[in-house]
Amino acid sequence: MSVRSRWLMISVGLGILLNPLNSSMVSVAIPRLQHVFQLDFTSVSWIIFSFYIASSIAQPIMGKASDLFGRRKIFLAGLVVAFVASLLAPLSPSFGWLIVFRIVQAIGTSMMVAVGMAIVRIHITEKQATALSVLSIFLSGAAAIGPFIGGVLIHSWDWTAIFFVNIPFAVASFLLAWRTIPMDEPRMHVAKDMSFRMWFDLIDASGILLFTVGLIALLASLLSAKSSGHLSFGNGIFLLIGLAALGAFVRHELKAASPFIPLRTFAKYPAMTWVNVEFMLVNVLYYSLFFGLPSYLQMVRHVSEFQTGILMLSLGLCSLVTSPIAGRWIDKSGPRPALLVSAILMTLGSVWLVTLNQNSPVISVCLALAAFGISNGLNNVGMQASLFQSSPKEIIGVASGLFNTSRYFGTILSSLLIGIVMGDTFSFEGFHVLGIILTLIALSLVFLNRRRRDSLRYRIH
């Protein structure tokens, strides 16, 4: 690999890590944000919802935009947007403004994730697999060490540091990307020839609007009902709006020429559909622990942000160490054994959480974290292998997009689950209930994997 290719890969890696880093650092900041803005747990959880909803919408849109304007332009613009959002978020006069800047940050970082892999695939022609695997380490590594970095920053400074820390990454990535990413081929004439209506249809703006309104209204209704303890008239209105919008979204997507989420693909390929359902459940489990455990440690066990970050590091390290081992295992035996072991480990980890009491040694939490970390490493490779195995080659691009959508659905549902179970206050009793629910989900994954038919033996090339 040439020197220029290495610098190109580094510039892209520094950019794409901002999305997973910012999605994971905030898990340690929830208690501090509650204290600073004097809000309950349900309200503060929107700092998580907003990021994932915005990311799930922005990434496919920016992928389409890059085909028209060029990947280099989208990548550089994303760095600028992320830089501005990270600079302004700590200056937010209210929690509402913090949510706004958090959404802008999600859009900016999604612009880089949407095109980063494509830039490397196009412009690095030698040792492509190695280059892509290194970028995967940037992505998974940033998510894994995010809670640790967040814990150190908040302990040493304050919650504002988890935003300011993005600035050197964004600046370094921009300077390197400006010099190393080749200029885009002229594409603007394509965009100039398009009418507003054509643009509207291309990005499926109607579908995006219906999806966003439906999801936010439904989340607001459920969380508000849990917070107040009953379903009020206002909550009922939001619930009806959410259900109506999501119903209209499904109907629209089935008719759209360029749908935001191609639902017909799910109906046409049931095996691929089940892979996405399983992946969504896996992410509900993983991110419920990922976001719930730091709050449990800090608010119930009164562990400091720094110590919480150290404990959460065991989750990420186990995941990173397991991934390459899982790749070799799956190459020999197919995805089924690895995914079955993963489901069993998640079940054991969830059961261990249920057995914890308020006097259990904090270090014992590491056993559950290790189980979930190893299972996540197995899932990272195993679920991708299952996707390739169940998806026809001619739709692998669409299948990969749907796969990422399933990940975001899982993260959103995990935040919703924590909000509903906990309500306004994060308590030990609520954490115990959460552990029981996670155990039931993990058992369902064991059942699904025991019934999985691995008729095709998968090989990673």
KOLTIZA-411379 format. One line per 2 residues: number of its first residue (from 0); for each residue x, y, z of C-alpha. Coordinates in nm, 4 decimals. Layout:
NUM	X:Y:Z; ...
This chain:
0	0.0000:0.0000:0.0000; 0.1417:0.3383:-0.1014
2	0.2092:0.6203:0.1443; -0.0702:0.8281:-0.0121
4	-0.3148:0.5408:0.0303; -0.2230:0.5067:0.3964
6	-0.2827:0.8766:0.4585; -0.6111:0.8572:0.2679
8	-0.7221:0.5708:0.4887; -0.6224:0.7597:0.8042
10	-0.8070:1.0742:0.6928; -1.1244:0.8756:0.6272
12	-1.0866:0.6733:0.9477; -1.0541:0.9862:1.1629
14	-1.3769:1.1144:1.0083; -1.5958:0.8053:1.0245
16	-1.5053:0.7268:1.3877; -1.6879:1.0436:1.4998
18	-2.0317:0.8831:1.4555; -1.9799:0.5724:1.6732
20	-1.7651:0.7693:1.9184; -2.0393:1.0257:1.9807
22	-2.3095:0.7625:1.9973; -2.1244:0.5771:2.2759
24	-1.9585:0.8547:2.4809; -2.2968:0.9949:2.5810
26	-2.3863:0.6775:2.7717; -2.1642:0.7928:3.0593
28	-2.2942:1.1518:3.0459; -2.6644:1.0817:3.1153
30	-2.6514:1.1302:3.4969; -2.4451:1.4496:3.4645
32	-2.6863:1.5935:3.2049; -2.9791:1.5140:3.4345
34	-2.8137:1.7086:3.7129; -2.7048:2.0046:3.4988
36	-3.0385:2.0592:3.3228; -3.2563:1.9410:3.6152
38	-3.4452:1.6870:3.4053; -3.5760:1.3372:3.4634
40	-3.4288:1.0270:3.3015; -3.7034:1.0059:3.0355
42	-3.6388:1.3597:2.9118; -3.2616:1.3210:2.9021
44	-3.2939:0.9953:2.7054; -3.3845:1.2081:2.4016
46	-3.0122:1.2870:2.3747; -2.9823:0.9226:2.2618
48	-3.3050:0.9032:2.0567; -3.2301:1.2171:1.8580
50	-2.8853:1.0997:1.7515; -2.9977:0.7600:1.6257
52	-3.3127:0.8822:1.4540; -3.1147:1.1532:1.2734
54	-2.8372:0.9068:1.1792; -3.0816:0.6464:1.0472
56	-3.2380:0.9077:0.8178; -2.9248:1.0987:0.7185
58	-2.7037:0.8094:0.6092; -2.9165:0.6814:0.3172
60	-2.9943:1.0388:0.2077; -2.6266:1.1338:0.2042
62	-2.5433:0.8154:0.0174; -2.7783:0.9254:-0.2602
64	-2.6499:1.2845:-0.2470; -2.2928:1.1647:-0.2958
66	-2.3911:1.0082:-0.6288; -2.4935:1.3544:-0.7498
68	-2.2481:1.5927:-0.5843; -1.9489:1.3653:-0.5309
70	-1.8183:1.1741:-0.2331; -1.5292:1.4098:-0.1575
72	-1.7636:1.7082:-0.1294; -2.0037:1.5215:0.0994
74	-1.7199:1.3950:0.3210; -1.5605:1.7388:0.3618
76	-1.8994:1.9036:0.4175; -1.9764:1.6458:0.6871
78	-1.6571:1.7350:0.8711; -1.7499:2.1037:0.8664
80	-2.1012:2.0308:0.9958; -1.9668:1.8033:1.2719
82	-1.7059:2.0656:1.3681; -1.9662:2.3432:1.3999
84	-2.2089:2.1232:1.5966; -1.9357:2.0065:1.8370
86	-1.8265:2.3661:1.8910; -2.1765:2.5017:1.9592
88	-2.3281:2.2113:2.1583; -2.1344:2.2882:2.4804
90	-2.2587:2.6479:2.4585; -2.6256:2.5412:2.4495
92	-2.8415:2.7720:2.6667; -3.0958:2.4931:2.7232
94	-3.1415:2.1190:2.6799; -3.3620:2.1854:2.3758
96	-3.0742:2.3597:2.2002; -2.8415:2.0747:2.2983
98	-3.0776:1.8315:2.1233; -3.0750:2.0537:1.8121
100	-2.6938:2.0554:1.7984; -2.6898:1.6824:1.8718
102	-2.9106:1.6251:1.5652; -2.6839:1.8457:1.3527
104	-2.3852:1.6482:1.4822; -2.5558:1.3213:1.3861
106	-2.6199:1.4520:1.0340; -2.2605:1.5694:0.9918
108	-2.1027:1.2460:1.1165; -2.3476:1.0399:0.9083
110	-2.2312:1.2220:0.5945; -1.8842:1.0761:0.6503
112	-1.9997:0.7242:0.7368; -2.2240:0.7182:0.4289
114	-1.9355:0.7763:0.1866; -1.6174:0.6885:0.3790
116	-1.6127:0.3183:0.2895; -1.6942:0.3995:-0.0736
118	-1.4027:0.6469:-0.0958; -1.1577:0.3821:0.0232
120	-1.3074:0.1139:-0.2011; -1.2792:0.3384:-0.5082
122	-0.9429:0.5058:-0.4524; -0.7405:0.2307:-0.2809
124	-0.6971:-0.0444:-0.5361; -0.4246:-0.2511:-0.3675
126	-0.4940:-0.4572:-0.0543; -0.8540:-0.3372:-0.0455
128	-0.9673:-0.5959:0.2084; -0.6966:-0.4841:0.4489
130	-0.7946:-0.1204:0.4072; -1.1630:-0.1920:0.4696
132	-1.0834:-0.4046:0.7742; -0.8769:-0.1178:0.9186
134	-1.1732:0.1185:0.8716; -1.3933:-0.1355:1.0497
136	-1.1523:-0.1160:1.3431; -1.1931:0.2636:1.3452
138	-1.5715:0.2167:1.3619; -1.5914:-0.0672:1.6138
140	-1.2967:0.0599:1.8177; -1.4480:0.4078:1.8557
142	-1.7777:0.2598:1.9740; -1.5970:0.0254:2.2117
144	-1.3795:0.2841:2.3866; -1.6382:0.5651:2.3745
146	-1.7658:0.5096:2.7318; -1.4082:0.4990:2.8618
148	-1.3148:0.8241:2.6852; -1.6417:0.9833:2.7977
150	-1.5828:0.8775:3.1571; -1.2296:1.0173:3.1627
152	-1.3337:1.3472:3.0015; -1.6343:1.4057:3.2270
154	-1.4374:1.3114:3.5390; -1.1476:1.5412:3.4457
156	-1.3479:1.8341:3.3046; -1.7244:1.8272:3.2496
158	-1.9903:1.7005:3.0085; -1.8941:1.9711:2.7574
160	-1.5655:1.7893:2.6966; -1.7400:1.5031:2.5127
162	-1.8269:1.7555:2.2412; -1.5033:1.9556:2.2375
164	-1.2993:1.6346:2.1966; -1.4418:1.5988:1.8429
166	-1.2783:1.9207:1.7230; -0.9170:1.7958:1.6836
168	-1.0418:1.4809:1.5070; -1.2526:1.6872:1.2667
170	-0.9705:1.9345:1.1930; -0.7101:1.6619:1.1370
172	-0.9439:1.4623:0.9144; -1.0369:1.7713:0.7103
174	-0.6751:1.8748:0.6496; -0.5729:1.5226:0.5511
176	-0.8844:1.4593:0.3422; -0.8393:1.7890:0.1554
178	-0.4922:1.6764:0.0467; -0.5427:1.3019:-0.0037
180	-0.8973:1.2399:-0.1345; -0.8924:1.2828:-0.5151
182	-1.1223:1.5401:-0.6719; -1.4679:1.4153:-0.7687
184	-1.5581:1.3655:-1.1306; -1.7882:1.6447:-1.2562
186	-2.1433:1.5555:-1.1525; -2.3118:1.8853:-1.0813
188	-2.4731:1.9020:-1.4243; -2.6853:1.6061:-1.3225
190	-2.8180:1.7920:-1.0193; -2.8786:2.1148:-1.2130
192	-3.0959:1.9327:-1.4637; -3.3172:1.7930:-1.1879
194	-3.6375:1.9669:-1.0892; -3.7483:2.0043:-0.7288
196	-4.0049:1.7294:-0.7842; -3.7363:1.4922:-0.9131
198	-3.5226:1.5661:-0.6088; -3.8258:1.5137:-0.3856
200	-3.8927:1.1717:-0.5361; -3.5276:1.0671:-0.5494
202	-3.4687:1.1013:-0.1757; -3.8272:0.9919:-0.0976
204	-3.8930:1.3032:0.1096; -4.2538:1.1986:0.1732
206	-4.1426:0.8654:0.3154; -3.8763:1.0280:0.5317
208	-4.1271:1.2810:0.6693; -4.3878:1.0145:0.7498
210	-4.1238:0.7905:0.9110; -3.9823:1.0747:1.1239
212	-4.3191:1.2084:1.2382; -4.4518:0.8606:1.3146
214	-4.1467:0.7490:1.5080; -4.1102:1.0672:1.7156
216	-4.4843:1.0869:1.7934; -4.4930:0.7220:1.8975
218	-4.1841:0.7554:2.1165; -4.3149:1.0756:2.2766
220	-4.6501:0.9129:2.3520; -4.5055:0.5983:2.5097
222	-4.2413:0.7779:2.7151; -4.4831:1.0450:2.8343
224	-4.7411:0.7835:2.9334; -4.4793:0.5958:3.1345
226	-4.3598:0.9165:3.2996; -4.7111:1.0289:3.4022
228	-4.8307:0.6790:3.4905; -5.1378:0.6929:3.2643
230	-5.2417:0.7567:2.9047; -5.3737:1.1124:2.8937
232	-5.5702:1.2741:2.6116; -5.2537:1.4422:2.4823
234	-5.0624:1.1149:2.4920; -5.3468:0.9449:2.3078
236	-5.3363:1.2083:2.0327; -4.9615:1.1571:1.9904
238	-5.0141:0.7804:1.9839; -5.2785:0.8076:1.7111
240	-5.0625:1.0461:1.5085; -4.7664:0.8099:1.5393
242	-4.9617:0.5002:1.4369; -5.1347:0.6845:1.1500
244	-4.8066:0.8262:1.0190; -4.6298:0.4890:1.0357
246	-4.9272:0.3223:0.8644; -4.9164:0.5841:0.5891
248	-4.5398:0.5338:0.5680; -4.5782:0.1597:0.5034
250	-4.8404:0.2237:0.2371; -4.6272:0.4926:0.0711
252	-4.3080:0.2824:0.0722; -4.4847:-0.0073:-0.1006
254	-4.5771:0.2253:-0.3887; -4.2683:0.4521:-0.4078
256	-4.0339:0.4133:-0.7039; -3.7277:0.4970:-0.4905
258	-3.8352:0.4102:-0.1339; -3.6454:0.5283:0.1726
260	-3.6817:0.1760:0.3183; -3.7600:-0.0823:0.0440
262	-4.0187:-0.2866:0.2343; -4.0979:-0.5073:-0.0649
264	-3.7474:-0.6523:-0.0373; -3.8326:-0.7905:0.3066
266	-4.1422:-0.9660:0.1707; -3.9548:-1.1063:-0.1287
268	-3.6639:-1.2553:0.0680; -3.7938:-1.3992:0.3997
270	-3.4573:-1.5520:0.4983; -3.2948:-1.2100:0.4755
272	-3.5865:-1.0632:0.6701; -3.5268:-1.2994:0.9607
274	-3.1584:-1.2076:0.9655; -3.2565:-0.8411:0.9999
276	-3.5099:-0.9194:1.2741; -3.2461:-1.1147:1.4643
278	-2.9913:-0.8355:1.4172; -3.2425:-0.5833:1.5502
280	-3.3018:-0.7960:1.8627; -2.9260:-0.8357:1.9118
282	-2.8862:-0.4584:1.9097; -3.1796:-0.4116:2.1494
284	-2.9947:-0.6366:2.3921; -2.6486:-0.4907:2.3419
286	-2.7449:-0.1236:2.3544; -2.9851:-0.1694:2.6457
288	-2.6827:-0.2832:2.8421; -2.4570:-0.0248:2.6767
290	-2.6797:0.2682:2.7768; -2.8389:0.1235:3.0903
292	-2.5375:-0.0053:3.2791; -2.3457:0.3263:3.3064
294	-2.6567:0.4912:3.4548; -2.7002:0.1982:3.6958
296	-2.3367:0.2229:3.8085; -2.3473:0.6002:3.8593
298	-2.7005:0.6592:3.9870; -2.7639:0.3396:4.1847
300	-2.4142:0.2314:4.2904; -2.2645:0.5846:4.2974
302	-1.9593:0.4891:4.0921; -1.7657:0.7828:3.9436
304	-1.7629:0.8588:3.5711; -1.3962:0.7587:3.5496
306	-1.4519:0.4206:3.7174; -1.7613:0.3617:3.5043
308	-1.5555:0.4233:3.1922; -1.2925:0.1757:3.3124
310	-1.5560:-0.0922:3.3783; -1.7260:-0.0348:3.0411
312	-1.3887:-0.0739:2.8698; -1.4064:-0.4482:2.9404
314	-1.7114:-0.4646:2.7128; -1.5313:-0.3019:2.4193
316	-1.2021:-0.4857:2.4623; -1.3715:-0.8273:2.4738
318	-1.5598:-0.7367:2.1560; -1.2472:-0.6217:1.9720
320	-1.0428:-0.9279:2.0724; -1.3212:-1.1687:1.9779
322	-1.3968:-1.0296:1.6275; -1.0872:-1.1638:1.4424
324	-1.1185:-1.5018:1.6182; -1.4849:-1.5135:1.5171
326	-1.3884:-1.4454:1.1541; -1.1639:-1.7532:1.1385
328	-1.4220:-1.9699:1.3170; -1.7063:-1.8638:1.0890
330	-1.4865:-1.9155:0.7835; -1.4536:-2.2814:0.8842
332	-1.7926:-2.3612:1.0376; -2.0419:-2.1076:0.9045
334	-2.2305:-1.8472:1.1107; -2.4718:-2.0741:1.2979
336	-2.2395:-2.2094:1.5750; -2.0957:-1.8641:1.6488
338	-2.4389:-1.7024:1.6659; -2.5724:-1.9785:1.8893
340	-2.2800:-1.9357:2.1307; -2.3368:-1.5593:2.1171
342	-2.7041:-1.5989:2.2097; -2.6134:-1.8303:2.4995
344	-2.3551:-1.5803:2.6286; -2.6094:-1.2971:2.6115
346	-2.8539:-1.5132:2.8059; -2.5937:-1.5871:3.0743
348	-2.4970:-1.2182:3.0910; -2.8612:-1.1128:3.1272
350	-2.9241:-1.3729:3.3991; -2.6150:-1.2483:3.5818
352	-2.7569:-0.8939:3.5780; -3.0796:-1.0245:3.7337
354	-2.8859:-1.1919:4.0162; -2.7038:-0.8695:4.1103
356	-2.8184:-0.6950:4.4257; -2.7335:-0.3585:4.5769
358	-2.4527:-0.5141:4.7790; -2.2904:-0.7101:4.4953
360	-1.9265:-0.6129:4.4281; -1.9159:-0.3620:4.1440
362	-1.6337:-0.5580:3.9805; -1.8765:-0.8496:3.9349
364	-2.0496:-0.6402:3.6701; -1.7445:-0.7135:3.4535
366	-1.8624:-1.0749:3.4149; -2.1811:-0.9599:3.2446
368	-1.9863:-0.7060:3.0395; -1.7392:-0.9734:2.9272
370	-2.0225:-1.2055:2.8216; -2.1900:-0.9300:2.6206
372	-1.8562:-0.8141:2.4767; -1.7623:-1.1605:2.3499
374	-2.1137:-1.2114:2.2103; -2.0944:-0.8751:2.0327
376	-1.7654:-0.9753:1.8706; -1.9263:-1.2977:1.7481
378	-2.2318:-1.1092:1.6237; -2.0310:-0.8458:1.4349
380	-1.8999:-1.1131:1.2000; -2.1715:-1.3779:1.2281
382	-2.4667:-1.1540:1.1437; -2.2822:-1.0054:0.8448
384	-2.2031:-1.3584:0.7255; -2.5683:-1.4585:0.7642
386	-2.6729:-1.1539:0.5647; -2.4430:-1.2449:0.2738
388	-2.5610:-1.6047:0.2920; -2.9322:-1.5139:0.2800
390	-2.9172:-1.2253:0.0295; -2.8997:-1.2694:-0.3502
392	-2.5887:-1.1069:-0.4984; -2.7902:-0.8721:-0.7168
394	-2.9421:-0.6923:-0.4164; -2.6468:-0.7009:-0.1762
396	-2.6252:-0.3192:-0.1770; -2.9896:-0.2842:-0.0762
398	-2.9489:-0.5656:0.1760; -2.6535:-0.3901:0.3417
400	-2.8547:-0.0694:0.3688; -3.1447:-0.2529:0.5319
402	-2.8982:-0.4250:0.7641; -2.7765:-0.0875:0.8955
404	-3.1389:0.0270:0.9287; -3.2059:-0.2769:1.1490
406	-2.9104:-0.1765:1.3675; -3.0564:0.1722:1.4167
408	-3.4032:0.0306:1.4908; -3.2435:-0.1882:1.7573
410	-3.0634:0.1055:1.9193; -3.3791:0.3200:1.9143
412	-3.5847:0.0368:2.0651; -3.3210:-0.0188:2.3347
414	-3.3458:0.3477:2.4369; -3.7247:0.3226:2.4351
416	-3.7128:0.0058:2.6462; -3.4903:0.1712:2.9074
418	-3.7118:0.4817:2.9126; -4.0313:0.2795:2.9601
420	-3.8857:0.0512:3.2268; -3.7133:0.3276:3.4238
422	-3.9547:0.6177:3.3843; -3.8354:0.9400:3.5463
424	-3.5820:0.7834:3.7849; -3.3175:0.5198:3.7205
426	-3.3594:0.2684:4.0051; -3.2272:-0.0705:4.1079
428	-3.5770:-0.2196:4.0791; -3.6056:-0.0913:3.7220
430	-3.2627:-0.2292:3.6373; -3.3721:-0.5673:3.7732
432	-3.6818:-0.5629:3.5485; -3.4618:-0.4625:3.2541
434	-3.2400:-0.7652:3.3204; -3.5444:-0.9973:3.3158
436	-3.6622:-0.8514:2.9829; -3.3133:-0.8859:2.8321
438	-3.3028:-1.2488:2.9488; -3.6293:-1.3216:2.7653
440	-3.4993:-1.1550:2.4476; -3.1728:-1.3509:2.4710
442	-3.3633:-1.6778:2.5131; -3.5640:-1.5981:2.2002
444	-3.2334:-1.5553:2.0122; -3.1163:-1.8965:2.1387
446	-3.4414:-2.0446:2.0055; -3.4035:-1.8701:1.6674
448	-3.0464:-1.9901:1.6245; -3.1252:-2.3474:1.7210
450	-3.3821:-2.3503:1.4401; -3.1541:-2.1789:1.1906
452	-3.0938:-2.3904:0.8810; -2.7393:-2.3550:0.7651
454	-2.7948:-2.5393:0.4378; -2.5294:-2.3268:0.2684
456	-2.1809:-2.3320:0.4154; -2.0503:-1.9773:0.4205
458	-1.6950:-1.8855:0.3329; -1.5391:-1.5440:0.3766
460	-1.3184:-1.4474:0.0850
